[in-house]
Amino acid sequence: MMESYEFFIQTRKEDIDFINKIMEAYEGIGVVRTNDPKKGLITIITTTDFKDTAKEIITDLGKNYVQIEILKEGLWSGDL
């Protein structure tokens, strides 16, 4: 059964737009929601089918392009 899944992420405020554009480029993998732009807190919402792919993208972004840290992940809480 496919369920929604989320990653709570800490990044720099100047990296939020770049992360959003990368996730948009992977059509259907995940949606970025900005929780607190000043603090660089975002959520990437995906599905359980794509959570591993989304995590690979997040990890690659952190290794090569931006400061990014997964603070928490799990089934989507339903908050937007």
PyMOL commands that place a pseudoatom at each C-alpha (Angstrom):
pseudoatom trace, name=CA, resn=MET, resi=1, chain=A, elem=C, hetatm=0, pos=[0.000, 0.000, 0.000]
pseudoatom trace, name=CA, resn=MET, resi=2, chain=A, elem=C, hetatm=0, pos=[1.411, 3.359, -1.013]
pseudoatom trace, name=CA, resn=GLU, resi=3, chain=A, elem=C, hetatm=0, pos=[1.349, 6.010, 1.717]
pseudoatom trace, name=CA, resn=SER, resi=4, chain=A, elem=C, hetatm=0, pos=[2.687, 9.542, 1.957]
pseudoatom trace, name=CA, resn=TYR, resi=5, chain=A, elem=C, hetatm=0, pos=[6.127, 9.945, 3.525]
pseudoatom trace, name=CA, resn=GLU, resi=6, chain=A, elem=C, hetatm=0, pos=[7.983, 13.062, 4.663]
pseudoatom trace, name=CA, resn=PHE, resi=7, chain=A, elem=C, hetatm=0, pos=[11.480, 14.319, 5.353]
pseudoatom trace, name=CA, resn=PHE, resi=8, chain=A, elem=C, hetatm=0, pos=[11.931, 17.246, 7.765]
pseudoatom trace, name=CA, resn=ILE, resi=9, chain=A, elem=C, hetatm=0, pos=[15.035, 19.086, 6.597]
pseudoatom trace, name=CA, resn=GLN, resi=10, chain=A, elem=C, hetatm=0, pos=[17.377, 21.798, 7.835]
pseudoatom trace, name=CA, resn=THR, resi=11, chain=A, elem=C, hetatm=0, pos=[19.177, 23.785, 5.161]
pseudoatom trace, name=CA, resn=ARG, resi=12, chain=A, elem=C, hetatm=0, pos=[20.312, 27.344, 4.528]
pseudoatom trace, name=CA, resn=LYS, resi=13, chain=A, elem=C, hetatm=0, pos=[17.581, 29.774, 3.520]
pseudoatom trace, name=CA, resn=GLU, resi=14, chain=A, elem=C, hetatm=0, pos=[19.503, 30.573, 0.326]
pseudoatom trace, name=CA, resn=ASP, resi=15, chain=A, elem=C, hetatm=0, pos=[19.407, 26.875, -0.679]
pseudoatom trace, name=CA, resn=ILE, resi=16, chain=A, elem=C, hetatm=0, pos=[15.621, 26.390, -0.418]
pseudoatom trace, name=CA, resn=ASP, resi=17, chain=A, elem=C, hetatm=0, pos=[14.848, 27.557, -3.961]
pseudoatom trace, name=CA, resn=PHE, resi=18, chain=A, elem=C, hetatm=0, pos=[17.579, 25.355, -5.461]
pseudoatom trace, name=CA, resn=ILE, resi=19, chain=A, elem=C, hetatm=0, pos=[16.336, 22.291, -3.554]
pseudoatom trace, name=CA, resn=ASN, resi=20, chain=A, elem=C, hetatm=0, pos=[12.783, 23.031, -4.688]
pseudoatom trace, name=CA, resn=LYS, resi=21, chain=A, elem=C, hetatm=0, pos=[13.853, 23.313, -8.333]
pseudoatom trace, name=CA, resn=ILE, resi=22, chain=A, elem=C, hetatm=0, pos=[15.775, 20.028, -8.175]
pseudoatom trace, name=CA, resn=MET, resi=23, chain=A, elem=C, hetatm=0, pos=[12.788, 18.219, -6.664]
pseudoatom trace, name=CA, resn=GLU, resi=24, chain=A, elem=C, hetatm=0, pos=[10.506, 19.740, -9.324]
pseudoatom trace, name=CA, resn=ALA, resi=25, chain=A, elem=C, hetatm=0, pos=[12.878, 18.433, -12.002]
pseudoatom trace, name=CA, resn=TYR, resi=26, chain=A, elem=C, hetatm=0, pos=[12.294, 14.901, -10.674]
pseudoatom trace, name=CA, resn=GLU, resi=27, chain=A, elem=C, hetatm=0, pos=[8.611, 15.099, -11.572]
pseudoatom trace, name=CA, resn=GLY, resi=28, chain=A, elem=C, hetatm=0, pos=[6.459, 13.106, -9.193]
pseudoatom trace, name=CA, resn=ILE, resi=29, chain=A, elem=C, hetatm=0, pos=[9.204, 12.200, -6.699]
pseudoatom trace, name=CA, resn=GLY, resi=30, chain=A, elem=C, hetatm=0, pos=[8.442, 14.802, -4.064]
pseudoatom trace, name=CA, resn=VAL, resi=31, chain=A, elem=C, hetatm=0, pos=[7.000, 18.192, -3.175]
pseudoatom trace, name=CA, resn=VAL, resi=32, chain=A, elem=C, hetatm=0, pos=[8.879, 20.795, -1.136]
pseudoatom trace, name=CA, resn=ARG, resi=33, chain=A, elem=C, hetatm=0, pos=[7.033, 22.755, 1.534]
pseudoatom trace, name=CA, resn=THR, resi=34, chain=A, elem=C, hetatm=0, pos=[8.779, 25.633, 3.286]
pseudoatom trace, name=CA, resn=ASN, resi=35, chain=A, elem=C, hetatm=0, pos=[8.059, 25.561, 7.024]
pseudoatom trace, name=CA, resn=ASP, resi=36, chain=A, elem=C, hetatm=0, pos=[10.271, 28.468, 8.134]
pseudoatom trace, name=CA, resn=PRO, resi=37, chain=A, elem=C, hetatm=0, pos=[12.300, 30.182, 5.401]
pseudoatom trace, name=CA, resn=LYS, resi=38, chain=A, elem=C, hetatm=0, pos=[14.382, 32.279, 7.816]
pseudoatom trace, name=CA, resn=LYS, resi=39, chain=A, elem=C, hetatm=0, pos=[15.510, 29.170, 9.687]
pseudoatom trace, name=CA, resn=GLY, resi=40, chain=A, elem=C, hetatm=0, pos=[15.865, 27.054, 6.522]
pseudoatom trace, name=CA, resn=LEU, resi=41, chain=A, elem=C, hetatm=0, pos=[13.309, 24.464, 7.651]
pseudoatom trace, name=CA, resn=ILE, resi=42, chain=A, elem=C, hetatm=0, pos=[11.543, 22.581, 4.876]
pseudoatom trace, name=CA, resn=THR, resi=43, chain=A, elem=C, hetatm=0, pos=[9.600, 19.377, 4.395]
pseudoatom trace, name=CA, resn=ILE, resi=44, chain=A, elem=C, hetatm=0, pos=[9.821, 17.139, 1.360]
pseudoatom trace, name=CA, resn=ILE, resi=45, chain=A, elem=C, hetatm=0, pos=[6.669, 15.065, 0.967]
pseudoatom trace, name=CA, resn=THR, resi=46, chain=A, elem=C, hetatm=0, pos=[6.860, 11.942, -1.180]
pseudoatom trace, name=CA, resn=THR, resi=47, chain=A, elem=C, hetatm=0, pos=[5.349, 8.453, -1.106]
pseudoatom trace, name=CA, resn=THR, resi=48, chain=A, elem=C, hetatm=0, pos=[6.604, 5.241, 0.453]
pseudoatom trace, name=CA, resn=ASP, resi=49, chain=A, elem=C, hetatm=0, pos=[7.286, 3.981, -3.090]
pseudoatom trace, name=CA, resn=PHE, resi=50, chain=A, elem=C, hetatm=0, pos=[9.652, 6.893, -3.775]
pseudoatom trace, name=CA, resn=LYS, resi=51, chain=A, elem=C, hetatm=0, pos=[11.131, 7.510, -0.293]
pseudoatom trace, name=CA, resn=ASP, resi=52, chain=A, elem=C, hetatm=0, pos=[14.427, 5.751, -1.096]
pseudoatom trace, name=CA, resn=THR, resi=53, chain=A, elem=C, hetatm=0, pos=[14.822, 7.711, -4.338]
pseudoatom trace, name=CA, resn=ALA, resi=54, chain=A, elem=C, hetatm=0, pos=[13.991, 10.975, -2.554]
pseudoatom trace, name=CA, resn=LYS, resi=55, chain=A, elem=C, hetatm=0, pos=[16.539, 10.180, 0.163]
pseudoatom trace, name=CA, resn=GLU, resi=56, chain=A, elem=C, hetatm=0, pos=[19.196, 9.485, -2.487]
pseudoatom trace, name=CA, resn=ILE, resi=57, chain=A, elem=C, hetatm=0, pos=[18.482, 12.890, -4.067]
pseudoatom trace, name=CA, resn=ILE, resi=58, chain=A, elem=C, hetatm=0, pos=[18.664, 14.619, -0.673]
pseudoatom trace, name=CA, resn=THR, resi=59, chain=A, elem=C, hetatm=0, pos=[21.926, 12.829, 0.160]
pseudoatom trace, name=CA, resn=ASP, resi=60, chain=A, elem=C, hetatm=0, pos=[23.449, 13.733, -3.210]
pseudoatom trace, name=CA, resn=LEU, resi=61, chain=A, elem=C, hetatm=0, pos=[22.436, 17.372, -2.788]
pseudoatom trace, name=CA, resn=GLY, resi=62, chain=A, elem=C, hetatm=0, pos=[24.167, 17.434, 0.597]
pseudoatom trace, name=CA, resn=LYS, resi=63, chain=A, elem=C, hetatm=0, pos=[27.357, 15.824, -0.686]
pseudoatom trace, name=CA, resn=ASN, resi=64, chain=A, elem=C, hetatm=0, pos=[27.700, 17.992, -3.760]
pseudoatom trace, name=CA, resn=TYR, resi=65, chain=A, elem=C, hetatm=0, pos=[25.666, 21.184, -3.752]
pseudoatom trace, name=CA, resn=VAL, resi=66, chain=A, elem=C, hetatm=0, pos=[24.031, 22.489, -0.559]
pseudoatom trace, name=CA, resn=GLN, resi=67, chain=A, elem=C, hetatm=0, pos=[24.037, 22.214, 3.203]
pseudoatom trace, name=CA, resn=ILE, resi=68, chain=A, elem=C, hetatm=0, pos=[21.205, 19.852, 4.028]
pseudoatom trace, name=CA, resn=GLU, resi=69, chain=A, elem=C, hetatm=0, pos=[20.383, 17.652, 6.999]
pseudoatom trace, name=CA, resn=ILE, resi=70, chain=A, elem=C, hetatm=0, pos=[17.451, 15.312, 7.504]
pseudoatom trace, name=CA, resn=LEU, resi=71, chain=A, elem=C, hetatm=0, pos=[16.183, 16.079, 11.006]
pseudoatom trace, name=CA, resn=LYS, resi=72, chain=A, elem=C, hetatm=0, pos=[13.381, 13.535, 10.976]
pseudoatom trace, name=CA, resn=GLU, resi=73, chain=A, elem=C, hetatm=0, pos=[11.603, 11.274, 8.526]
pseudoatom trace, name=CA, resn=GLY, resi=74, chain=A, elem=C, hetatm=0, pos=[8.564, 9.037, 8.575]
pseudoatom trace, name=CA, resn=LEU, resi=75, chain=A, elem=C, hetatm=0, pos=[5.017, 8.598, 7.425]
pseudoatom trace, name=CA, resn=TRP, resi=76, chain=A, elem=C, hetatm=0, pos=[3.396, 11.914, 6.525]
pseudoatom trace, name=CA, resn=SER, resi=77, chain=A, elem=C, hetatm=0, pos=[1.689, 13.579, 9.494]
pseudoatom trace, name=CA, resn=GLY, resi=78, chain=A, elem=C, hetatm=0, pos=[-0.875, 15.282, 7.267]
pseudoatom trace, name=CA, resn=ASP, resi=79, chain=A, elem=C, hetatm=0, pos=[0.430, 18.801, 7.921]
pseudoatom trace, name=CA, resn=LEU, resi=80, chain=A, elem=C, hetatm=0, pos=[0.995, 21.108, 4.968]
for i in range(1, 80): cmd.bond("trace and resi %d" % i, "trace and resi %d" % (i + 1))
show_as sticks, trace
zoom trace
